[in-house]
Amino acid sequence: MTVLTNRQATAPSTESGAPRTFGMVVKAYVALTKPRIIELLLITTLPVMFLAAGGLPPLWKSIAVMVFGTLSAGSANALNCYVDRDIDQKMRRTRRRPLARHQVSPRGALVFGIVLGILSTVGLWVTTNWLAAVLSTAAILFYVIVYSMILKRRTAQNIVWGGIAGCMPVMIGWAGITERLDWAPLVLFGVVFFWTPPHTWTLAMRYKEDYAAAKVPMLPVVATERRVILESVAYTWATVLCSLALWPVAHTTLFYPVVAVVLGVVCLWEVHRLLARLNAGRSGVDLRPMRFFHWSNAYLALLFLAVAIDPLLA
């Protein structure tokens, strides 16, 4: 048996064992941050800054919030990959992540996530204000400790309460501009909070076997399809109604509520079509849950685009 040196034994390698280039290493660490999820978080952050400023927000402060907000989200996601490295290997959807493929060492991922978190906190404190920095740190800790380490593997309500971390960019964006909190960001916090469960559950319906194999009690794993869809309908209604509350709270023009109503009607139509397919006797893939999942992504992006445009019209 060949004896490996300490460096050879601990260095991350590809599944094939072939040596990796510097570019491949960088790509693996970037993948730890889950860039596609960060994109969704930034979609909710930037429009809120327009609303907070009542128009175009200060350029450099906006750039600072977006840059250090990206580092904050990257920190949370990298640390989540570290915590979930065992179950990521068991799921088709996640088995190609860097830790699951042994492209990055667990220690490297842990250090990387902590460094990103420190940089994001210090950066927000220096370039914006202490409130944005504290909210950013709270989001990281909540996602990693409360969701990843406590809720995810223990309760079907994991994504309901764990989703709070995904609502924090709204608060961070507002605080970064105004140095305070108000009712408007709390309403948008509520929109993201109610939007998250049905968005995640419909994805989990598609990958139900994955979550079951990893022993993660997502609602579609432990409950009937009817219960999952009925709760998705309820949360979608709550999302749409909460989105309309921004009109009187933030004193928007008529542009925002008109867009919110149109988007809400389409979103409700899609989730009720999901229920109708269930009532028609369809199940599993025939329910087409991913149709609602993809539409919910578009709904949130377009709704927050309206949030950004409205103050420009005013």
ChimeraX commands (.cxc) that place a marker at each C-alpha (Angstrom):
marker #1 position 0.00,0.00,0.00 radius 0.5
marker #1 position 1.32,3.42,-0.95 radius 0.5
marker #1 position 1.77,5.79,1.97 radius 0.5
marker #1 position 0.52,9.30,1.23 radius 0.5
marker #1 position 2.11,12.43,2.57 radius 0.5
marker #1 position -0.05,14.67,4.77 radius 0.5
marker #1 position -0.42,17.16,1.93 radius 0.5
marker #1 position -1.57,14.48,-0.50 radius 0.5
marker #1 position -3.98,12.98,1.99 radius 0.5
marker #1 position -5.75,16.23,2.82 radius 0.5
marker #1 position -5.71,18.07,-0.49 radius 0.5
marker #1 position -9.09,18.08,-2.30 radius 0.5
marker #1 position -9.15,16.25,-5.60 radius 0.5
marker #1 position -11.53,15.46,-8.39 radius 0.5
marker #1 position -13.50,12.21,-8.42 radius 0.5
marker #1 position -11.10,10.84,-11.02 radius 0.5
marker #1 position -8.07,11.75,-8.93 radius 0.5
marker #1 position -6.62,13.90,-11.73 radius 0.5
marker #1 position -4.68,17.02,-10.71 radius 0.5
marker #1 position -6.67,20.26,-10.80 radius 0.5
marker #1 position -5.76,23.66,-12.14 radius 0.5
marker #1 position -6.03,26.92,-10.21 radius 0.5
marker #1 position -9.07,27.81,-12.29 radius 0.5
marker #1 position -10.82,24.59,-11.31 radius 0.5
marker #1 position -10.15,25.30,-7.64 radius 0.5
marker #1 position -11.57,28.81,-7.93 radius 0.5
marker #1 position -14.62,27.47,-9.76 radius 0.5
marker #1 position -15.21,24.93,-6.99 radius 0.5
marker #1 position -15.08,27.58,-4.26 radius 0.5
marker #1 position -17.40,29.85,-6.22 radius 0.5
marker #1 position -19.83,26.95,-6.57 radius 0.5
marker #1 position -19.88,26.64,-2.77 radius 0.5
marker #1 position -21.57,30.04,-2.61 radius 0.5
marker #1 position -24.51,28.80,-4.77 radius 0.5
marker #1 position -24.50,31.73,-7.24 radius 0.5
marker #1 position -28.00,31.00,-8.57 radius 0.5
marker #1 position -29.48,31.39,-5.09 radius 0.5
marker #1 position -27.52,34.61,-4.58 radius 0.5
marker #1 position -29.04,36.00,-7.78 radius 0.5
marker #1 position -32.51,35.50,-6.32 radius 0.5
marker #1 position -31.52,37.22,-3.08 radius 0.5
marker #1 position -30.08,40.22,-4.94 radius 0.5
marker #1 position -33.32,40.49,-6.93 radius 0.5
marker #1 position -35.06,41.38,-3.67 radius 0.5
marker #1 position -32.27,43.59,-2.30 radius 0.5
marker #1 position -31.74,46.16,-5.06 radius 0.5
marker #1 position -35.40,47.13,-5.64 radius 0.5
marker #1 position -35.89,47.77,-1.93 radius 0.5
marker #1 position -33.08,50.34,-2.06 radius 0.5
marker #1 position -34.96,52.22,-4.79 radius 0.5
marker #1 position -38.07,52.20,-2.61 radius 0.5
marker #1 position -36.11,53.30,0.47 radius 0.5
marker #1 position -34.51,56.18,-1.44 radius 0.5
marker #1 position -37.75,57.24,-3.12 radius 0.5
marker #1 position -35.98,56.98,-6.48 radius 0.5
marker #1 position -32.40,56.31,-7.49 radius 0.5
marker #1 position -30.41,55.26,-4.40 radius 0.5
marker #1 position -26.86,56.57,-3.80 radius 0.5
marker #1 position -24.61,54.75,-6.28 radius 0.5
marker #1 position -21.66,53.80,-4.09 radius 0.5
marker #1 position -23.79,52.82,-1.12 radius 0.5
marker #1 position -25.91,50.63,-3.39 radius 0.5
marker #1 position -22.80,48.97,-4.82 radius 0.5
marker #1 position -21.49,48.36,-1.29 radius 0.5
marker #1 position -24.75,46.74,-0.17 radius 0.5
marker #1 position -24.84,44.51,-3.25 radius 0.5
marker #1 position -21.17,43.51,-3.05 radius 0.5
marker #1 position -21.04,42.79,0.67 radius 0.5
marker #1 position -24.56,41.35,0.57 radius 0.5
marker #1 position -23.28,38.89,-2.03 radius 0.5
marker #1 position -20.41,37.94,0.29 radius 0.5
marker #1 position -22.88,37.50,3.15 radius 0.5
marker #1 position -25.11,35.18,1.13 radius 0.5
marker #1 position -22.04,33.34,-0.15 radius 0.5
marker #1 position -20.87,32.83,3.42 radius 0.5
marker #1 position -24.21,31.38,4.50 radius 0.5
marker #1 position -24.36,29.08,1.48 radius 0.5
marker #1 position -20.78,27.86,1.86 radius 0.5
marker #1 position -21.34,27.08,5.53 radius 0.5
marker #1 position -24.59,25.33,4.62 radius 0.5
marker #1 position -22.63,23.15,2.18 radius 0.5
marker #1 position -20.24,22.31,5.02 radius 0.5
marker #1 position -23.07,21.30,7.35 radius 0.5
marker #1 position -24.95,19.36,4.66 radius 0.5
marker #1 position -21.97,17.65,3.05 radius 0.5
marker #1 position -23.18,14.21,4.15 radius 0.5
marker #1 position -26.71,14.47,2.77 radius 0.5
marker #1 position -25.63,16.29,-0.41 radius 0.5
marker #1 position -23.90,13.07,-1.48 radius 0.5
marker #1 position -27.20,11.19,-1.26 radius 0.5
marker #1 position -29.32,13.53,-3.39 radius 0.5
marker #1 position -29.29,13.74,-7.19 radius 0.5
marker #1 position -29.94,17.46,-7.07 radius 0.5
marker #1 position -26.92,18.18,-4.85 radius 0.5
marker #1 position -24.42,15.38,-5.44 radius 0.5
marker #1 position -22.45,17.51,-7.90 radius 0.5
marker #1 position -21.69,20.18,-5.31 radius 0.5
marker #1 position -17.95,20.67,-4.56 radius 0.5
marker #1 position -17.92,18.98,-1.16 radius 0.5
marker #1 position -19.98,16.05,-2.38 radius 0.5
marker #1 position -17.48,15.54,-5.22 radius 0.5
marker #1 position -14.48,16.08,-2.94 radius 0.5
marker #1 position -13.32,19.08,-4.96 radius 0.5
marker #1 position -12.99,21.11,-1.76 radius 0.5
marker #1 position -11.99,19.86,1.68 radius 0.5
marker #1 position -14.49,20.30,4.55 radius 0.5
marker #1 position -11.94,22.42,6.42 radius 0.5
marker #1 position -11.42,24.58,3.35 radius 0.5
marker #1 position -15.15,25.13,2.95 radius 0.5
marker #1 position -15.54,26.01,6.65 radius 0.5
marker #1 position -12.71,28.54,6.60 radius 0.5
marker #1 position -13.93,29.99,3.30 radius 0.5
marker #1 position -17.45,30.50,4.67 radius 0.5
marker #1 position -16.22,32.12,7.89 radius 0.5
marker #1 position -13.87,34.48,6.02 radius 0.5
marker #1 position -16.66,35.57,3.67 radius 0.5
marker #1 position -18.90,36.22,6.67 radius 0.5
marker #1 position -16.29,38.38,8.40 radius 0.5
marker #1 position -15.57,40.34,5.21 radius 0.5
marker #1 position -19.28,40.97,4.59 radius 0.5
marker #1 position -19.94,42.15,8.14 radius 0.5
marker #1 position -16.93,44.46,8.31 radius 0.5
marker #1 position -17.58,45.73,4.80 radius 0.5
marker #1 position -21.21,46.63,5.48 radius 0.5
marker #1 position -20.31,48.28,8.79 radius 0.5
marker #1 position -17.62,50.45,7.19 radius 0.5
marker #1 position -19.40,51.36,3.95 radius 0.5
marker #1 position -23.03,51.59,5.13 radius 0.5
marker #1 position -23.96,51.35,8.83 radius 0.5
marker #1 position -23.99,49.08,11.86 radius 0.5
marker #1 position -27.65,48.07,11.41 radius 0.5
marker #1 position -27.10,46.59,7.94 radius 0.5
marker #1 position -24.02,44.76,9.24 radius 0.5
marker #1 position -25.87,43.31,12.23 radius 0.5
marker #1 position -28.80,42.17,10.06 radius 0.5
marker #1 position -26.37,40.52,7.65 radius 0.5
marker #1 position -24.62,38.63,10.44 radius 0.5
marker #1 position -27.97,37.59,11.92 radius 0.5
marker #1 position -29.03,36.21,8.53 radius 0.5
marker #1 position -25.88,34.09,8.25 radius 0.5
marker #1 position -26.20,32.71,11.78 radius 0.5
marker #1 position -29.91,32.01,11.39 radius 0.5
marker #1 position -29.46,30.14,8.11 radius 0.5
marker #1 position -26.53,28.07,9.30 radius 0.5
marker #1 position -27.46,27.36,12.91 radius 0.5
marker #1 position -31.26,27.57,13.12 radius 0.5
marker #1 position -32.13,26.20,9.67 radius 0.5
marker #1 position -29.22,23.98,8.57 radius 0.5
marker #1 position -28.20,22.55,11.96 radius 0.5
marker #1 position -31.49,22.48,13.88 radius 0.5
marker #1 position -34.64,22.65,11.76 radius 0.5
marker #1 position -33.78,21.02,8.43 radius 0.5
marker #1 position -33.37,17.45,9.66 radius 0.5
marker #1 position -35.92,17.58,12.47 radius 0.5
marker #1 position -39.22,19.08,11.30 radius 0.5
marker #1 position -41.42,19.40,8.23 radius 0.5
marker #1 position -41.75,23.08,9.11 radius 0.5
marker #1 position -38.03,23.53,8.37 radius 0.5
marker #1 position -38.43,25.75,5.32 radius 0.5
marker #1 position -41.27,27.79,6.86 radius 0.5
marker #1 position -39.15,29.17,9.67 radius 0.5
marker #1 position -35.77,28.58,8.06 radius 0.5
marker #1 position -36.94,30.74,5.18 radius 0.5
marker #1 position -36.63,33.79,7.43 radius 0.5
marker #1 position -32.97,33.97,6.46 radius 0.5
marker #1 position -34.01,34.45,2.84 radius 0.5
marker #1 position -36.19,37.39,3.86 radius 0.5
marker #1 position -33.32,39.31,5.43 radius 0.5
marker #1 position -31.89,40.86,2.23 radius 0.5
marker #1 position -35.01,43.03,2.11 radius 0.5
marker #1 position -34.24,44.41,5.55 radius 0.5
marker #1 position -30.53,44.78,4.80 radius 0.5
marker #1 position -31.19,46.74,1.61 radius 0.5
marker #1 position -33.57,49.13,3.38 radius 0.5
marker #1 position -31.29,49.59,6.39 radius 0.5
marker #1 position -28.30,50.15,4.12 radius 0.5
marker #1 position -29.99,53.23,2.64 radius 0.5
marker #1 position -32.04,54.64,5.53 radius 0.5
marker #1 position -30.09,53.42,8.60 radius 0.5
marker #1 position -33.39,52.33,10.16 radius 0.5
marker #1 position -36.28,49.89,9.66 radius 0.5
marker #1 position -39.86,50.72,8.72 radius 0.5
marker #1 position -43.19,49.09,7.86 radius 0.5
marker #1 position -42.49,48.92,4.11 radius 0.5
marker #1 position -39.56,46.49,4.38 radius 0.5
marker #1 position -41.52,44.47,6.94 radius 0.5
marker #1 position -44.32,44.04,4.39 radius 0.5
marker #1 position -41.84,42.89,1.74 radius 0.5
marker #1 position -40.24,40.64,4.37 radius 0.5
marker #1 position -43.69,39.08,4.72 radius 0.5
marker #1 position -44.02,38.64,0.96 radius 0.5
marker #1 position -40.79,36.62,0.78 radius 0.5
marker #1 position -41.69,34.74,3.97 radius 0.5
marker #1 position -45.05,33.52,2.60 radius 0.5
marker #1 position -43.64,32.95,-0.89 radius 0.5
marker #1 position -40.83,30.63,0.25 radius 0.5
marker #1 position -42.77,27.52,1.43 radius 0.5
marker #1 position -44.85,26.83,-1.71 radius 0.5
marker #1 position -41.85,27.68,-3.90 radius 0.5
marker #1 position -39.68,25.17,-2.03 radius 0.5
marker #1 position -42.33,22.51,-1.54 radius 0.5
marker #1 position -43.10,22.25,-5.24 radius 0.5
marker #1 position -39.38,21.73,-5.89 radius 0.5
marker #1 position -39.33,19.13,-3.11 radius 0.5
marker #1 position -42.27,17.35,-4.74 radius 0.5
marker #1 position -40.10,16.87,-7.81 radius 0.5
marker #1 position -37.17,15.55,-5.73 radius 0.5
marker #1 position -39.21,13.77,-3.06 radius 0.5
marker #1 position -37.17,10.56,-3.30 radius 0.5
marker #1 position -33.94,12.52,-2.83 radius 0.5
marker #1 position -35.09,14.09,0.41 radius 0.5
marker #1 position -36.43,10.75,1.63 radius 0.5
marker #1 position -33.09,9.06,0.91 radius 0.5
marker #1 position -31.28,11.79,2.83 radius 0.5
marker #1 position -33.83,11.54,5.68 radius 0.5
marker #1 position -34.75,15.21,5.41 radius 0.5
marker #1 position -38.41,15.58,6.49 radius 0.5
marker #1 position -39.52,18.08,3.88 radius 0.5
marker #1 position -43.32,18.36,3.85 radius 0.5
marker #1 position -43.76,16.39,0.56 radius 0.5
marker #1 position -41.84,13.50,2.16 radius 0.5
marker #1 position -43.92,13.22,5.33 radius 0.5
marker #1 position -47.34,14.47,4.17 radius 0.5
marker #1 position -49.84,13.61,1.44 radius 0.5
marker #1 position -49.80,15.45,-1.87 radius 0.5
marker #1 position -53.17,16.97,-0.98 radius 0.5
marker #1 position -51.87,18.50,2.23 radius 0.5
marker #1 position -48.79,19.88,0.45 radius 0.5
marker #1 position -50.85,21.47,-2.31 radius 0.5
marker #1 position -53.53,22.84,0.03 radius 0.5
marker #1 position -50.86,24.47,2.19 radius 0.5
marker #1 position -49.20,25.81,-0.95 radius 0.5
marker #1 position -52.51,27.36,-1.98 radius 0.5
marker #1 position -52.90,28.98,1.45 radius 0.5
marker #1 position -49.37,30.39,1.46 radius 0.5
marker #1 position -49.76,31.69,-2.09 radius 0.5
marker #1 position -52.92,33.57,-1.12 radius 0.5
marker #1 position -51.05,35.02,1.86 radius 0.5
marker #1 position -48.21,36.07,-0.46 radius 0.5
marker #1 position -50.50,37.91,-2.85 radius 0.5
marker #1 position -52.49,39.64,-0.10 radius 0.5
marker #1 position -49.30,40.68,1.69 radius 0.5
marker #1 position -47.91,42.11,-1.56 radius 0.5
marker #1 position -50.97,44.35,-1.91 radius 0.5
marker #1 position -50.40,45.75,1.59 radius 0.5
marker #1 position -47.34,47.61,0.31 radius 0.5
marker #1 position -49.58,50.04,-1.62 radius 0.5
marker #1 position -51.04,51.84,1.43 radius 0.5
marker #1 position -48.02,51.28,3.64 radius 0.5
marker #1 position -45.40,52.67,1.23 radius 0.5
marker #1 position -47.80,55.13,-0.49 radius 0.5
marker #1 position -46.91,53.82,-3.93 radius 0.5
marker #1 position -48.43,55.01,-7.18 radius 0.5
marker #1 position -51.13,52.95,-8.90 radius 0.5
marker #1 position -48.46,51.25,-10.98 radius 0.5
marker #1 position -47.35,48.90,-8.21 radius 0.5
marker #1 position -50.77,47.58,-7.07 radius 0.5
marker #1 position -51.87,47.03,-10.69 radius 0.5
marker #1 position -48.76,44.96,-11.40 radius 0.5
marker #1 position -49.12,43.15,-8.05 radius 0.5
marker #1 position -52.74,42.24,-8.84 radius 0.5
marker #1 position -51.92,40.94,-12.33 radius 0.5
marker #1 position -48.95,38.89,-11.11 radius 0.5
marker #1 position -50.96,37.66,-8.13 radius 0.5
marker #1 position -53.86,36.49,-10.29 radius 0.5
marker #1 position -51.50,34.50,-12.51 radius 0.5
marker #1 position -49.73,33.01,-9.50 radius 0.5
marker #1 position -53.03,32.00,-7.89 radius 0.5
marker #1 position -54.22,30.57,-11.19 radius 0.5
marker #1 position -51.14,28.36,-11.38 radius 0.5
marker #1 position -51.38,27.05,-7.83 radius 0.5
marker #1 position -55.11,26.36,-8.23 radius 0.5
marker #1 position -54.36,24.51,-11.48 radius 0.5
marker #1 position -52.03,22.33,-9.42 radius 0.5
marker #1 position -54.92,21.60,-7.06 radius 0.5
marker #1 position -57.26,20.94,-9.99 radius 0.5
marker #1 position -54.85,18.36,-11.44 radius 0.5
marker #1 position -54.76,16.66,-8.04 radius 0.5
marker #1 position -58.58,16.61,-7.88 radius 0.5
marker #1 position -58.59,15.10,-11.38 radius 0.5
marker #1 position -56.69,12.11,-10.05 radius 0.5
marker #1 position -53.18,13.00,-11.16 radius 0.5
marker #1 position -50.18,12.49,-8.91 radius 0.5
marker #1 position -46.40,12.61,-8.89 radius 0.5
marker #1 position -44.82,14.03,-12.03 radius 0.5
marker #1 position -48.25,14.30,-13.69 radius 0.5
marker #1 position -49.08,17.07,-11.23 radius 0.5
marker #1 position -46.37,19.19,-12.92 radius 0.5
marker #1 position -45.24,20.90,-9.69 radius 0.5
marker #1 position -42.17,22.36,-11.41 radius 0.5
marker #1 position -44.45,24.54,-13.53 radius 0.5
marker #1 position -45.50,26.41,-10.41 radius 0.5
marker #1 position -41.92,26.42,-9.10 radius 0.5
marker #1 position -40.62,28.17,-12.21 radius 0.5
marker #1 position -43.52,30.60,-12.30 radius 0.5
marker #1 position -43.00,31.52,-8.64 radius 0.5
marker #1 position -39.43,32.55,-9.51 radius 0.5
marker #1 position -40.75,34.84,-12.24 radius 0.5
marker #1 position -43.45,36.19,-9.91 radius 0.5
marker #1 position -40.99,37.31,-7.26 radius 0.5
marker #1 position -38.58,38.85,-9.78 radius 0.5
marker #1 position -41.30,40.80,-11.59 radius 0.5
marker #1 position -42.97,41.93,-8.37 radius 0.5
marker #1 position -39.73,43.37,-7.02 radius 0.5
marker #1 position -39.00,44.94,-10.40 radius 0.5
marker #1 position -42.28,46.81,-9.93 radius 0.5
marker #1 position -41.10,47.83,-6.46 radius 0.5
marker #1 position -38.03,49.43,-8.07 radius 0.5
marker #1 position -39.89,51.11,-10.93 radius 0.5
marker #1 position -42.70,52.62,-8.85 radius 0.5
marker #1 position -40.65,55.28,-6.98 radius 0.5
marker #1 position -39.09,56.33,-10.31 radius 0.5
marker #1 position -42.58,57.02,-11.66 radius 0.5
marker #1 position -43.53,58.94,-8.53 radius 0.5
marker link #1:1,2 radius 0.2
marker link #1:2,3 radius 0.2
marker link #1:3,4 radius 0.2
marker link #1:4,5 radius 0.2
marker link #1:5,6 radius 0.2
marker link #1:6,7 radius 0.2
marker link #1:7,8 radius 0.2
marker link #1:8,9 radius 0.2
marker link #1:9,10 radius 0.2
marker link #1:10,11 radius 0.2
marker link #1:11,12 radius 0.2
marker link #1:12,13 radius 0.2
marker link #1:13,14 radius 0.2
marker link #1:14,15 radius 0.2
marker link #1:15,16 radius 0.2
marker link #1:16,17 radius 0.2
marker link #1:17,18 radius 0.2
marker link #1:18,19 radius 0.2
marker link #1:19,20 radius 0.2
marker link #1:20,21 radius 0.2
marker link #1:21,22 radius 0.2
marker link #1:22,23 radius 0.2
marker link #1:23,24 radius 0.2
marker link #1:24,25 radius 0.2
marker link #1:25,26 radius 0.2
marker link #1:26,27 radius 0.2
marker link #1:27,28 radius 0.2
marker link #1:28,29 radius 0.2
marker link #1:29,30 radius 0.2
marker link #1:30,31 radius 0.2
marker link #1:31,32 radius 0.2
marker link #1:32,33 radius 0.2
marker link #1:33,34 radius 0.2
marker link #1:34,35 radius 0.2
marker link #1:35,36 radius 0.2
marker link #1:36,37 radius 0.2
marker link #1:37,38 radius 0.2
marker link #1:38,39 radius 0.2
marker link #1:39,40 radius 0.2
marker link #1:40,41 radius 0.2
marker link #1:41,42 radius 0.2
marker link #1:42,43 radius 0.2
marker link #1:43,44 radius 0.2
marker link #1:44,45 radius 0.2
marker link #1:45,46 radius 0.2
marker link #1:46,47 radius 0.2
marker link #1:47,48 radius 0.2
marker link #1:48,49 radius 0.2
marker link #1:49,50 radius 0.2
marker link #1:50,51 radius 0.2
marker link #1:51,52 radius 0.2
marker link #1:52,53 radius 0.2
marker link #1:53,54 radius 0.2
marker link #1:54,55 radius 0.2
marker link #1:55,56 radius 0.2
marker link #1:56,57 radius 0.2
marker link #1:57,58 radius 0.2
marker link #1:58,59 radius 0.2
marker link #1:59,60 radius 0.2
marker link #1:60,61 radius 0.2
marker link #1:61,62 radius 0.2
marker link #1:62,63 radius 0.2
marker link #1:63,64 radius 0.2
marker link #1:64,65 radius 0.2
marker link #1:65,66 radius 0.2
marker link #1:66,67 radius 0.2
marker link #1:67,68 radius 0.2
marker link #1:68,69 radius 0.2
marker link #1:69,70 radius 0.2
marker link #1:70,71 radius 0.2
marker link #1:71,72 radius 0.2
marker link #1:72,73 radius 0.2
marker link #1:73,74 radius 0.2
marker link #1:74,75 radius 0.2
marker link #1:75,76 radius 0.2
marker link #1:76,77 radius 0.2
marker link #1:77,78 radius 0.2
marker link #1:78,79 radius 0.2
marker link #1:79,80 radius 0.2
marker link #1:80,81 radius 0.2
marker link #1:81,82 radius 0.2
marker link #1:82,83 radius 0.2
marker link #1:83,84 radius 0.2
marker link #1:84,85 radius 0.2
marker link #1:85,86 radius 0.2
marker link #1:86,87 radius 0.2
marker link #1:87,88 radius 0.2
marker link #1:88,89 radius 0.2
marker link #1:89,90 radius 0.2
marker link #1:90,91 radius 0.2
marker link #1:91,92 radius 0.2
marker link #1:92,93 radius 0.2
marker link #1:93,94 radius 0.2
marker link #1:94,95 radius 0.2
marker link #1:95,96 radius 0.2
marker link #1:96,97 radius 0.2
marker link #1:97,98 radius 0.2
marker link #1:98,99 radius 0.2
marker link #1:99,100 radius 0.2
marker link #1:100,101 radius 0.2
marker link #1:101,102 radius 0.2
marker link #1:102,103 radius 0.2
marker link #1:103,104 radius 0.2
marker link #1:104,105 radius 0.2
marker link #1:105,106 radius 0.2
marker link #1:106,107 radius 0.2
marker link #1:107,108 radius 0.2
marker link #1:108,109 radius 0.2
marker link #1:109,110 radius 0.2
marker link #1:110,111 radius 0.2
marker link #1:111,112 radius 0.2
marker link #1:112,113 radius 0.2
marker link #1:113,114 radius 0.2
marker link #1:114,115 radius 0.2
marker link #1:115,116 radius 0.2
marker link #1:116,117 radius 0.2
marker link #1:117,118 radius 0.2
marker link #1:118,119 radius 0.2
marker link #1:119,120 radius 0.2
marker link #1:120,121 radius 0.2
marker link #1:121,122 radius 0.2
marker link #1:122,123 radius 0.2
marker link #1:123,124 radius 0.2
marker link #1:124,125 radius 0.2
marker link #1:125,126 radius 0.2
marker link #1:126,127 radius 0.2
marker link #1:127,128 radius 0.2
marker link #1:128,129 radius 0.2
marker link #1:129,130 radius 0.2
marker link #1:130,131 radius 0.2
marker link #1:131,132 radius 0.2
marker link #1:132,133 radius 0.2
marker link #1:133,134 radius 0.2
marker link #1:134,135 radius 0.2
marker link #1:135,136 radius 0.2
marker link #1:136,137 radius 0.2
marker link #1:137,138 radius 0.2
marker link #1:138,139 radius 0.2
marker link #1:139,140 radius 0.2
marker link #1:140,141 radius 0.2
marker link #1:141,142 radius 0.2
marker link #1:142,143 radius 0.2
marker link #1:143,144 radius 0.2
marker link #1:144,145 radius 0.2
marker link #1:145,146 radius 0.2
marker link #1:146,147 radius 0.2
marker link #1:147,148 radius 0.2
marker link #1:148,149 radius 0.2
marker link #1:149,150 radius 0.2
marker link #1:150,151 radius 0.2
marker link #1:151,152 radius 0.2
marker link #1:152,153 radius 0.2
marker link #1:153,154 radius 0.2
marker link #1:154,155 radius 0.2
marker link #1:155,156 radius 0.2
marker link #1:156,157 radius 0.2
marker link #1:157,158 radius 0.2
marker link #1:158,159 radius 0.2
marker link #1:159,160 radius 0.2
marker link #1:160,161 radius 0.2
marker link #1:161,162 radius 0.2
marker link #1:162,163 radius 0.2
marker link #1:163,164 radius 0.2
marker link #1:164,165 radius 0.2
marker link #1:165,166 radius 0.2
marker link #1:166,167 radius 0.2
marker link #1:167,168 radius 0.2
marker link #1:168,169 radius 0.2
marker link #1:169,170 radius 0.2
marker link #1:170,171 radius 0.2
marker link #1:171,172 radius 0.2
marker link #1:172,173 radius 0.2
marker link #1:173,174 radius 0.2
marker link #1:174,175 radius 0.2
marker link #1:175,176 radius 0.2
marker link #1:176,177 radius 0.2
marker link #1:177,178 radius 0.2
marker link #1:178,179 radius 0.2
marker link #1:179,180 radius 0.2
marker link #1:180,181 radius 0.2
marker link #1:181,182 radius 0.2
marker link #1:182,183 radius 0.2
marker link #1:183,184 radius 0.2
marker link #1:184,185 radius 0.2
marker link #1:185,186 radius 0.2
marker link #1:186,187 radius 0.2
marker link #1:187,188 radius 0.2
marker link #1:188,189 radius 0.2
marker link #1:189,190 radius 0.2
marker link #1:190,191 radius 0.2
marker link #1:191,192 radius 0.2
marker link #1:192,193 radius 0.2
marker link #1:193,194 radius 0.2
marker link #1:194,195 radius 0.2
marker link #1:195,196 radius 0.2
marker link #1:196,197 radius 0.2
marker link #1:197,198 radius 0.2
marker link #1:198,199 radius 0.2
marker link #1:199,200 radius 0.2
marker link #1:200,201 radius 0.2
marker link #1:201,202 radius 0.2
marker link #1:202,203 radius 0.2
marker link #1:203,204 radius 0.2
marker link #1:204,205 radius 0.2
marker link #1:205,206 radius 0.2
marker link #1:206,207 radius 0.2
marker link #1:207,208 radius 0.2
marker link #1:208,209 radius 0.2
marker link #1:209,210 radius 0.2
marker link #1:210,211 radius 0.2
marker link #1:211,212 radius 0.2
marker link #1:212,213 radius 0.2
marker link #1:213,214 radius 0.2
marker link #1:214,215 radius 0.2
marker link #1:215,216 radius 0.2
marker link #1:216,217 radius 0.2
marker link #1:217,218 radius 0.2
marker link #1:218,219 radius 0.2
marker link #1:219,220 radius 0.2
marker link #1:220,221 radius 0.2
marker link #1:221,222 radius 0.2
marker link #1:222,223 radius 0.2
marker link #1:223,224 radius 0.2
marker link #1:224,225 radius 0.2
marker link #1:225,226 radius 0.2
marker link #1:226,227 radius 0.2
marker link #1:227,228 radius 0.2
marker link #1:228,229 radius 0.2
marker link #1:229,230 radius 0.2
marker link #1:230,231 radius 0.2
marker link #1:231,232 radius 0.2
marker link #1:232,233 radius 0.2
marker link #1:233,234 radius 0.2
marker link #1:234,235 radius 0.2
marker link #1:235,236 radius 0.2
marker link #1:236,237 radius 0.2
marker link #1:237,238 radius 0.2
marker link #1:238,239 radius 0.2
marker link #1:239,240 radius 0.2
marker link #1:240,241 radius 0.2
marker link #1:241,242 radius 0.2
marker link #1:242,243 radius 0.2
marker link #1:243,244 radius 0.2
marker link #1:244,245 radius 0.2
marker link #1:245,246 radius 0.2
marker link #1:246,247 radius 0.2
marker link #1:247,248 radius 0.2
marker link #1:248,249 radius 0.2
marker link #1:249,250 radius 0.2
marker link #1:250,251 radius 0.2
marker link #1:251,252 radius 0.2
marker link #1:252,253 radius 0.2
marker link #1:253,254 radius 0.2
marker link #1:254,255 radius 0.2
marker link #1:255,256 radius 0.2
marker link #1:256,257 radius 0.2
marker link #1:257,258 radius 0.2
marker link #1:258,259 radius 0.2
marker link #1:259,260 radius 0.2
marker link #1:260,261 radius 0.2
marker link #1:261,262 radius 0.2
marker link #1:262,263 radius 0.2
marker link #1:263,264 radius 0.2
marker link #1:264,265 radius 0.2
marker link #1:265,266 radius 0.2
marker link #1:266,267 radius 0.2
marker link #1:267,268 radius 0.2
marker link #1:268,269 radius 0.2
marker link #1:269,270 radius 0.2
marker link #1:270,271 radius 0.2
marker link #1:271,272 radius 0.2
marker link #1:272,273 radius 0.2
marker link #1:273,274 radius 0.2
marker link #1:274,275 radius 0.2
marker link #1:275,276 radius 0.2
marker link #1:276,277 radius 0.2
marker link #1:277,278 radius 0.2
marker link #1:278,279 radius 0.2
marker link #1:279,280 radius 0.2
marker link #1:280,281 radius 0.2
marker link #1:281,282 radius 0.2
marker link #1:282,283 radius 0.2
marker link #1:283,284 radius 0.2
marker link #1:284,285 radius 0.2
marker link #1:285,286 radius 0.2
marker link #1:286,287 radius 0.2
marker link #1:287,288 radius 0.2
marker link #1:288,289 radius 0.2
marker link #1:289,290 radius 0.2
marker link #1:290,291 radius 0.2
marker link #1:291,292 radius 0.2
marker link #1:292,293 radius 0.2
marker link #1:293,294 radius 0.2
marker link #1:294,295 radius 0.2
marker link #1:295,296 radius 0.2
marker link #1:296,297 radius 0.2
marker link #1:297,298 radius 0.2
marker link #1:298,299 radius 0.2
marker link #1:299,300 radius 0.2
marker link #1:300,301 radius 0.2
marker link #1:301,302 radius 0.2
marker link #1:302,303 radius 0.2
marker link #1:303,304 radius 0.2
marker link #1:304,305 radius 0.2
marker link #1:305,306 radius 0.2
marker link #1:306,307 radius 0.2
marker link #1:307,308 radius 0.2
marker link #1:308,309 radius 0.2
marker link #1:309,310 radius 0.2
marker link #1:310,311 radius 0.2
marker link #1:311,312 radius 0.2
marker link #1:312,313 radius 0.2
marker link #1:313,314 radius 0.2
view
